[in-house]
Amino acid sequence: MNESVLPAEDLDGDVRETLVVREWRAEQLRRLGVPSVLAETFADDVDWHALSKLIERGCPLGLALEIVR
């Protein structure tokens, strides 16, 4: 077993919440069509609401990501 990886129950409550929120944001980005690697990379940096609005208005995903970054 890799000792550098902590089980979730050993994480501080704030750290655990931060990780849960980050994963939720990444999931929202994936639902918008962002590839998983990019969704996880940009989860903390991209306003997925703004991205969603651009995509709904017909903006291509790549351009929408450039705009909101």
Summary of the structure (lengths in Angstrom):
residues: 69
radius of gyration: 14.7
end to end distance: 37.6
largest distance: 47.9
contacts: 156
relative contact order: 0.12
helix: 67%
strand: 0%
